[in-house]
Amino acid sequence: MNWTLYILWLISFLGGVAFVYLIPSASLALGFRFALIALWGAVLGGILNVLASKGNKKATSEFSFDAAIAKKTKSETELIPIINGMQSRETKEIPPVKETIIKPPEFPNAKWQEFSHGLLRNRPFPEVIGNFSKLLPEIFKGASGILYMYSENQSELHQIFAFGPNTIGDPVIAPAECASFDSGEIVIANYSLPNFIGGCTHLHHRPKGYSFCAPVEGLEEHFGILTIQVDALPKGETAESWKTKISIAATTFGLFVANQNLQFRFQTQSLRDTLTGLVNKRYMEEALTRAVSEAKRHNTPIGMIMFHPDMLESLKDARGPHVAEQMLWELAQRLPRYIRSEDIPCRYTNEVLCVLLPGADRSITEQRAEQIRHEIENLQVAYGNSILETTLSLGVATFPDNAQNVKDLIACAEQSMYQAEALGRNQVCVSQVKSAT
């Protein structure tokens, strides 16, 4: 099978998946989305089969034609060697020289194709990881390797599995330790070269022979790193052939992970923010509407805290948007520790987070806001070789003291947040607006 056609098929299939995903949910039901994806995969599979069949037929016909020409043009004369000026028909037969040609193993092979078919059948992620860990040692003979992927902490890569006879890396590494993270390309290090300097620093356990580090990516998202080390390449194989194989393995697996993420987003896009994992603005407003209705029936209060990081703009300017997103993610992961289980944390806008506190009066809400401010003020997050830190400007508003409806309550909390920023940041401002009863 032509692996180039196979990779083009995979890219086309995932491109179709991304296109269906971008269709607005109001225009196309979820069931029809998956039906379109299945139809697209079937059409592409048929095209791939036709192209592969034509390639095989063409190769067979060319081979037959060349053989016929060679047979027709075979010499009809006999060479009689001349020895000492005389012709002799008696010649000694010279034994043929036997050339040992080592053919590299075929790839993609049958086992890899079976593994790929499992990905197309959307097998469960743990099953795919198990099959992947068993298949890689067969593809990369004599090598040791590690698959790293992000876990809960986006600033660290954790070992998912390792294989081979040697320990080549630590269980947890920082993205900056791998050169493939920044370049987005496969990095090859040949440690056998004299005075070699370079390579990925996370391979300090065994800087020997060759190492290959490939980013695991799909649909412009980075999920992890596949790294492989071998003391000596098998006979008949080259660094370029191994680079090709690791490219196929990492790309195929990356597209599978991207597809898994798309399916997850299909199910959660109306509820969760993709960066922080908190509920989104739409969900929060619906929850607040229900909470206000219940509070009016039972005559109970509702608290709201709205805040944004003070240092976010300076982080963007100094180190880029990725660092600012990392800070928002860190805040979102820690926020549930400082609030009650019944409270609802939310990403309200790109840079603003909020917390809905059903049943909390002004005093309780203000105390909770001060606790959040104090915890974040003392927070230091390790990020590569540097430390991320920030303070918060927080606004507090309560129902029914400051507002009698959802719109006014949100407006009061937002106004208090901007007041805290104007007064010098790193503080809590409580709304002084009196609701119209």
C-alpha positions as CSV (number, residue, x, y, z in Angstrom):
1,M,0.0,0.0,0.0
2,N,1.3,3.5,-0.9
3,W,1.6,5.2,2.5
4,T,1.5,8.7,0.8
5,L,-2.0,8.0,-0.4
6,Y,-2.9,6.7,3.1
7,I,-1.6,9.9,4.8
8,L,-3.5,12.1,2.2
9,W,-6.6,10.0,2.9
10,L,-6.3,10.6,6.7
11,I,-5.7,14.4,6.2
12,S,-8.7,14.7,3.8
13,F,-10.9,12.7,6.3
14,L,-10.0,14.9,9.2
15,G,-10.4,18.0,7.1
16,G,-14.0,16.9,6.4
17,V,-14.5,16.3,10.1
18,A,-13.3,19.8,10.9
19,F,-15.6,21.3,8.2
20,V,-18.7,19.5,9.6
21,Y,-17.7,20.6,13.1
22,L,-17.7,24.3,12.0
23,I,-21.3,24.1,10.7
24,P,-23.5,25.9,13.3
25,S,-25.3,23.6,15.7
26,A,-28.6,25.3,14.8
27,S,-28.2,24.4,11.1
28,L,-27.4,20.7,11.5
29,A,-28.3,18.2,14.3
30,L,-25.6,16.2,16.0
31,G,-26.8,12.9,14.5
32,F,-26.6,14.3,10.9
33,R,-23.1,15.5,11.7
34,F,-21.8,12.0,12.4
35,A,-23.8,10.6,9.3
36,L,-22.0,13.1,7.1
37,I,-18.6,12.2,8.6
38,A,-19.3,8.5,8.0
39,L,-20.3,9.2,4.4
40,W,-17.2,11.3,3.8
41,G,-15.0,8.5,5.1
42,A,-16.7,5.9,2.8
43,V,-16.3,8.1,-0.3
44,L,-12.6,8.8,0.4
45,G,-12.0,5.0,1.1
46,G,-13.5,4.2,-2.3
47,I,-11.2,6.7,-4.0
48,L,-8.2,5.4,-2.2
49,N,-9.0,1.8,-3.2
50,V,-9.3,2.8,-6.9
51,L,-6.0,4.7,-6.9
52,A,-4.2,1.9,-5.2
53,S,-5.6,-0.7,-7.7
54,K,-4.5,1.5,-10.7
55,G,-1.0,1.8,-9.3
56,N,-0.6,-1.9,-8.9
57,K,-1.9,-2.6,-12.4
58,K,0.4,0.0,-13.9
59,A,3.5,-1.5,-12.1
60,T,2.6,-5.0,-13.3
61,S,2.2,-4.0,-16.9
62,E,5.5,-2.0,-17.0
63,F,7.3,-5.0,-15.5
64,S,6.0,-7.4,-18.2
65,F,6.8,-4.9,-21.0
66,D,10.4,-4.5,-19.8
67,A,10.9,-8.3,-19.5
68,A,9.7,-8.8,-23.1
69,I,12.1,-6.2,-24.4
70,A,15.0,-7.8,-22.5
71,K,14.2,-11.2,-24.0
72,K,14.1,-9.9,-27.5
73,T,17.3,-8.0,-27.3
74,K,19.3,-10.8,-25.8
75,S,22.6,-11.2,-27.6
76,E,22.7,-14.1,-30.2
77,T,26.5,-14.2,-30.4
78,E,29.0,-16.1,-28.2
79,L,32.0,-14.4,-26.8
80,I,35.2,-16.4,-27.3
81,P,38.0,-15.0,-25.1
82,I,41.5,-14.6,-26.7
83,I,44.4,-15.9,-24.6
84,N,48.0,-15.3,-25.7
85,G,46.8,-14.2,-29.1
86,M,44.9,-17.4,-29.7
87,Q,41.2,-18.1,-29.5
88,S,40.1,-20.7,-26.9
89,R,36.8,-22.2,-26.4
90,E,37.7,-23.7,-23.1
91,T,37.2,-21.1,-20.4
92,K,37.0,-21.5,-16.7
93,E,33.8,-20.6,-15.1
94,I,34.1,-17.7,-12.7
95,P,31.8,-18.2,-9.7
96,P,29.3,-15.4,-9.4
97,V,29.8,-12.9,-6.7
98,K,27.1,-13.1,-4.1
99,E,25.9,-9.7,-3.0
100,T,24.1,-9.6,0.3
101,I,21.3,-7.1,0.0
102,I,19.5,-6.3,3.2
103,K,16.0,-5.1,2.5
104,P,14.5,-2.8,5.1
105,P,11.2,-4.0,6.6
106,E,8.2,-2.9,4.7
107,F,6.2,0.0,6.3
108,P,3.3,0.5,6.6
109,N,2.8,-3.2,7.2
110,A,-0.2,-5.3,7.9
111,K,-0.1,-4.7,11.6
112,W,0.0,-0.9,11.2
113,Q,-2.9,-1.1,8.7
114,E,-4.9,-3.0,11.3
115,F,-4.0,-0.5,13.9
116,S,-5.1,2.4,11.6
117,H,-8.4,0.7,10.8
118,G,-9.0,0.6,14.6
119,L,-8.5,4.3,14.7
120,L,-11.1,4.8,11.9
121,R,-13.5,2.7,13.8
122,N,-13.1,5.1,16.7
123,R,-11.9,2.6,19.3
124,P,-11.7,3.7,22.9
125,F,-8.7,5.8,23.8
126,P,-7.2,3.3,26.4
127,E,-7.5,0.5,23.9
128,V,-5.7,2.6,21.2
129,I,-2.9,3.6,23.7
130,G,-2.4,-0.1,24.6
131,N,-2.2,-1.2,20.9
132,F,0.1,1.8,20.1
133,S,2.6,0.8,22.9
134,K,2.8,-2.8,21.6
135,L,3.2,-1.8,17.9
136,L,6.0,0.8,18.2
137,P,8.7,-1.7,19.4
138,E,7.9,-3.8,16.3
139,I,8.3,-0.8,14.0
140,F,11.4,0.5,15.6
141,K,13.5,-2.6,16.2
142,G,16.0,-2.4,19.1
143,A,14.9,1.2,20.1
144,S,13.6,2.7,23.3
145,G,10.9,5.3,23.3
146,I,8.4,7.4,25.3
147,L,5.0,8.9,24.5
148,Y,4.5,12.2,26.4
149,M,1.2,14.0,26.5
150,Y,-0.3,16.8,28.5
151,S,-2.4,15.9,31.5
152,E,-4.2,18.3,33.9
153,N,-1.2,20.7,34.0
154,Q,-0.7,22.3,30.6
155,S,2.9,23.3,31.5
156,E,4.1,19.7,31.9
157,L,4.2,16.6,29.6
158,H,3.6,13.3,31.4
159,Q,4.8,9.9,30.3
160,I,1.9,7.8,28.9
161,F,3.9,4.7,28.2
162,A,7.6,3.7,27.6
163,F,9.0,0.8,25.7
164,G,12.4,-0.7,24.9
165,P,15.4,-1.9,26.9
166,N,16.7,1.5,28.1
167,T,15.5,4.4,30.2
168,I,15.9,7.5,28.0
169,G,13.9,10.2,29.8
170,D,12.1,11.3,33.0
171,P,8.4,10.6,33.7
172,V,7.6,14.3,33.6
173,I,9.2,16.9,31.4
174,A,8.6,20.6,30.5
175,P,7.7,21.4,26.8
176,A,10.8,23.6,26.5
177,E,13.1,20.6,27.1
178,C,12.2,19.2,23.7
179,A,13.4,21.1,20.5
180,S,10.4,19.7,18.5
181,F,8.0,21.7,20.7
182,D,9.1,25.1,19.4
183,S,10.0,24.0,15.9
184,G,6.9,21.9,15.3
185,E,9.1,19.5,13.3
186,I,10.9,16.2,13.8
187,V,14.3,16.7,15.5
188,I,17.0,14.1,14.8
189,A,20.2,14.0,16.9
190,N,23.2,11.9,15.8
191,Y,25.3,11.5,19.0
192,S,27.8,9.4,17.1
193,L,29.2,12.4,15.4
194,P,32.5,13.8,16.9
195,N,32.0,16.8,19.2
196,F,28.2,16.7,18.7
197,I,26.4,19.5,20.5
198,G,22.6,19.7,20.7
199,G,19.7,17.4,20.9
200,C,16.8,17.5,23.4
201,T,17.7,18.0,27.0
202,H,15.1,15.6,28.2
203,L,17.2,12.7,26.7
204,H,20.0,13.1,29.2
205,H,19.6,9.5,30.4
206,R,21.0,8.1,27.1
207,P,22.6,10.6,24.7
208,K,23.9,7.8,22.4
209,G,23.3,6.7,18.8
210,Y,20.3,8.4,17.2
211,S,17.3,10.1,18.8
212,F,14.1,11.2,17.1
213,C,11.6,13.6,18.7
214,A,8.3,14.2,16.9
215,P,5.4,16.5,17.9
216,V,2.1,14.8,18.3
217,E,-0.3,17.3,16.7
218,G,-3.6,17.5,14.9
219,L,-5.8,20.3,13.5
220,E,-3.3,23.0,14.8
221,E,-3.3,21.7,18.3
222,H,-0.3,20.2,20.2
223,F,-1.0,17.2,22.3
224,G,2.4,15.7,23.2
225,I,5.7,14.3,21.9
226,L,6.8,10.9,20.7
227,T,10.5,10.4,21.3
228,I,12.6,7.4,20.2
229,Q,16.3,6.5,20.8
230,V,18.4,3.7,19.3
231,D,22.1,2.9,19.9
232,A,22.6,1.8,16.3
233,L,20.3,1.8,13.3
234,P,19.5,-1.7,11.9
235,K,21.3,-2.8,8.8
236,G,19.6,-1.5,5.6
237,E,17.9,1.3,7.4
238,T,18.8,5.0,7.6
239,A,18.0,8.0,9.7
240,E,15.7,9.3,6.9
241,S,13.8,6.0,6.8
242,W,13.2,6.1,10.5
243,K,12.2,9.8,10.3
244,T,9.6,8.8,7.7
245,K,8.2,6.0,10.0
246,I,8.1,8.2,13.1
247,S,6.4,10.9,11.0
248,I,3.6,8.5,10.0
249,A,3.2,7.2,13.5
250,A,3.1,10.6,15.2
251,T,0.8,12.1,12.5
252,T,-1.7,9.3,12.5
253,F,-1.9,9.2,16.3
254,G,-2.2,13.0,16.5
255,L,-5.1,13.0,14.0
256,F,-6.8,10.4,16.2
257,V,-6.4,12.5,19.3
258,A,-7.7,15.6,17.4
259,N,-10.8,13.6,16.3
260,Q,-11.4,12.6,19.9
261,N,-11.2,16.2,21.0
262,L,-13.7,17.2,18.3
263,Q,-16.2,14.6,19.5
264,F,-15.8,15.8,23.1
265,R,-16.4,19.4,22.0
266,F,-19.5,18.4,20.1
267,Q,-20.9,17.2,23.4
268,T,-19.8,20.1,25.6
269,Q,-19.6,23.1,23.3
270,S,-22.8,24.5,24.7
271,L,-21.7,24.1,28.3
272,R,-18.0,24.5,28.8
273,D,-15.2,26.9,27.8
274,T,-12.6,25.1,25.8
275,L,-9.6,26.7,27.4
276,T,-10.4,26.8,31.1
277,G,-13.0,24.0,31.4
278,L,-15.3,26.3,33.3
279,V,-18.9,26.8,32.3
280,N,-19.4,29.5,29.6
281,K,-21.3,32.8,29.7
282,R,-24.4,31.3,28.2
283,Y,-24.7,28.6,30.9
284,M,-24.0,31.1,33.7
285,E,-26.7,33.4,32.5
286,E,-29.2,30.6,32.3
287,A,-28.2,29.4,35.8
288,L,-28.5,32.9,37.2
289,T,-32.0,33.3,35.7
290,R,-33.1,30.1,37.5
291,A,-31.4,31.2,40.7
292,V,-33.1,34.6,40.7
293,S,-36.5,33.0,40.1
294,E,-35.9,30.7,43.1
295,A,-34.5,33.5,45.3
296,K,-37.7,35.5,44.7
297,R,-39.9,32.6,45.7
298,H,-37.9,31.8,48.8
299,N,-36.7,35.3,49.7
300,T,-33.1,34.3,49.6
301,P,-30.0,36.3,48.5
302,I,-27.6,35.6,45.6
303,G,-24.0,36.8,45.4
304,M,-21.8,37.5,42.4
305,I,-18.1,38.0,42.1
306,M,-16.6,39.2,38.9
307,F,-12.8,39.6,38.4
308,H,-9.9,39.7,35.9
309,P,-6.1,39.2,36.3
310,D,-4.3,42.6,36.6
311,M,-1.1,41.4,34.8
312,L,-2.7,39.8,31.8
313,E,-2.0,42.6,29.3
314,S,1.7,42.9,30.4
315,L,2.1,39.1,30.0
316,K,0.7,39.3,26.5
317,D,3.0,42.1,25.5
318,A,6.1,40.6,27.1
319,R,5.7,36.9,26.3
320,G,2.9,36.4,23.9
321,P,-0.8,35.2,24.1
322,H,0.1,31.6,25.0
323,V,1.5,32.7,28.4
324,A,-1.6,34.8,29.1
325,E,-3.8,31.8,28.3
326,Q,-1.7,29.7,30.6
327,M,-2.4,32.1,33.4
328,L,-6.1,32.0,32.8
329,W,-6.0,28.2,32.8
330,E,-4.1,28.2,36.1
331,L,-6.6,30.5,37.7
332,A,-9.5,28.4,36.5
333,Q,-8.0,25.2,37.9
334,R,-7.6,26.7,41.4
335,L,-10.8,28.7,41.6
336,P,-13.0,25.7,42.7
337,R,-10.7,25.3,45.8
338,Y,-11.7,28.7,47.2
339,I,-15.5,28.5,46.8
340,R,-18.4,26.2,47.9
341,S,-19.4,23.1,45.9
342,E,-22.8,24.7,45.1
343,D,-21.1,27.9,43.7
344,I,-20.7,28.2,39.9
345,P,-17.4,29.4,38.5
346,C,-17.6,30.7,34.9
347,R,-15.5,32.3,32.2
348,Y,-17.6,35.3,31.4
349,T,-15.5,36.9,28.6
350,N,-12.0,36.3,27.2
351,E,-10.2,37.8,30.3
352,V,-13.0,38.0,32.9
353,L,-14.0,35.2,35.2
354,C,-17.0,35.2,37.6
355,V,-18.5,33.2,40.4
356,L,-22.3,32.8,41.1
357,L,-23.0,32.2,44.8
358,P,-26.7,31.1,45.4
359,G,-27.8,31.8,48.9
360,A,-24.9,34.1,49.8
361,D,-25.5,37.6,51.2
362,R,-23.2,40.6,50.8
363,S,-21.0,39.7,53.8
364,I,-20.4,36.1,52.7
365,T,-19.8,37.1,49.1
366,E,-17.3,39.8,50.1
367,Q,-15.4,37.4,52.4
368,R,-15.2,34.9,49.6
369,A,-13.9,37.5,47.2
370,E,-11.2,38.6,49.7
371,Q,-10.1,35.0,50.1
372,I,-9.8,34.5,46.3
373,R,-7.8,37.8,46.1
374,H,-5.5,36.8,48.9
375,E,-4.8,33.3,47.5
376,I,-4.0,34.5,44.0
377,E,-1.9,37.4,45.3
378,N,0.5,34.8,46.8
379,L,0.3,32.3,43.9
380,Q,3.5,31.6,42.0
381,V,3.2,29.2,39.0
382,A,6.4,27.6,37.5
383,Y,6.4,28.0,33.7
384,G,9.5,26.7,32.0
385,N,12.4,28.6,33.6
386,S,10.3,31.5,34.9
387,I,7.5,32.2,37.4
388,L,4.0,33.4,36.5
389,E,2.2,35.6,39.1
390,T,-0.6,38.1,39.1
391,T,-3.1,40.0,41.3
392,L,-6.9,40.4,40.8
393,S,-9.4,43.3,40.6
394,L,-12.7,42.0,42.0
395,G,-16.2,43.4,42.0
396,V,-19.0,42.2,44.2
397,A,-22.8,42.6,43.8
398,T,-25.7,40.9,45.5
399,F,-29.4,40.2,44.9
400,P,-31.7,41.8,46.0
401,D,-29.5,44.6,47.6
402,N,-28.0,45.9,44.3
403,A,-30.4,44.5,41.6
404,Q,-33.8,42.9,41.1
405,N,-33.0,41.0,37.8
406,V,-30.2,39.2,36.0
407,K,-29.1,42.0,33.8
408,D,-28.7,44.6,36.6
409,L,-26.9,42.1,38.9
410,I,-24.3,41.4,36.2
411,A,-23.9,45.1,35.4
412,C,-23.3,46.0,39.1
413,A,-20.7,43.3,39.5
414,E,-18.9,44.4,36.3
415,Q,-19.0,48.1,37.3
416,S,-17.5,47.3,40.7
417,M,-14.7,45.2,39.1
418,Y,-13.7,48.1,36.9
419,Q,-13.8,50.4,39.9
420,A,-11.4,48.1,41.7
421,E,-9.0,48.4,38.8
422,A,-9.3,52.2,38.7
423,L,-8.6,52.5,42.4
424,G,-5.2,50.7,42.0
425,R,-6.0,47.0,41.4
426,N,-5.4,44.0,43.8
427,Q,-8.6,44.8,45.8
428,V,-12.3,44.1,46.2
429,C,-14.9,46.7,45.5
430,V,-18.5,46.1,46.7
431,S,-21.3,47.7,44.6
432,Q,-23.1,50.6,46.4
433,V,-26.0,50.7,43.9
434,K,-29.4,50.4,45.6
435,S,-31.9,48.2,43.8
436,A,-35.3,49.7,42.9
437,T,-37.9,47.8,44.9
